[in-house]
Amino acid sequence: MTAPENGNGTADDEPTPADASDGGAGGADGGTLSGRDRALLALERRSWAGPGAKERAIREELGLSPVRYYQLLNALIGDRRALAEDPVTVNRLRRVREARRERR
């Protein structure tokens, strides 16, 4: 069974990308990352054998579509808590994002 949508295409229990940077996706004290946010970073730290392996892991391990995963990840790498949790991964992702923006 799926969660009802809240009108913006996301389930009620899923924070929107804007929520991730303002504390909506954090732990109870607002100073730590949620378990899902940690799982996103952990998945992103891994290396992948071939095409499709990462997308398959996103679906199987996180239960998210790849599009939703990348939306959440993009919001997460702008969050200061993610930087404190995993600075190497977050800084790498920020560099990749910036390089893509510069190519446009």
Secondary structure as the mmCIF struct_conf table of DSSP 4:
data_model
#
loop_
_struct_conf.conf_type_id
_struct_conf.id
_struct_conf.beg_label_comp_id
_struct_conf.beg_label_asym_id
_struct_conf.beg_label_seq_id
_struct_conf.end_label_comp_id
_struct_conf.end_label_asym_id
_struct_conf.end_label_seq_id
HELX_LH_PP_P HELX_LH_PP_P1 ALA A 3 PRO A 4
STRN STRN1 GLU A 5 GLU A 5
BEND BEND1 GLY A 7 THR A 10
STRN STRN2 ALA A 11 ALA A 11
TURN_TY1_P TURN_TY1_P1 ASP A 12 ASP A 13
BEND BEND2 GLU A 14 GLU A 14
HELX_LH_PP_P HELX_LH_PP_P2 PRO A 15 THR A 16
HELX_RH_AL_P HELX_RH_AL_P1 PRO A 17 SER A 21
TURN_TY1_P TURN_TY1_P2 ASP A 22 ALA A 25
STRN STRN3 GLY A 26 GLY A 26
TURN_TY1_P TURN_TY1_P3 ALA A 28 ASP A 29
BEND BEND3 GLY A 30 THR A 32
STRN STRN4 LEU A 33 LEU A 33
HELX_RH_AL_P HELX_RH_AL_P2 GLY A 35 ARG A 45
BEND BEND4 ARG A 46 ARG A 46
BEND BEND5 ALA A 49 GLY A 50
TURN_TY1_P TURN_TY1_P4 PRO A 51 GLY A 52
HELX_RH_AL_P HELX_RH_AL_P3 ALA A 53 ALA A 57
HELX_RH_PI_P HELX_RH_PI_P1 ILE A 58 LEU A 62
HELX_RH_AL_P HELX_RH_AL_P4 PRO A 66 LEU A 76
TURN_TY1_P TURN_TY1_P5 ILE A 77 GLY A 78
HELX_RH_AL_P HELX_RH_AL_P5 ARG A 80 GLU A 85
HELX_RH_AL_P HELX_RH_AL_P6 PRO A 87 ARG A 103
#
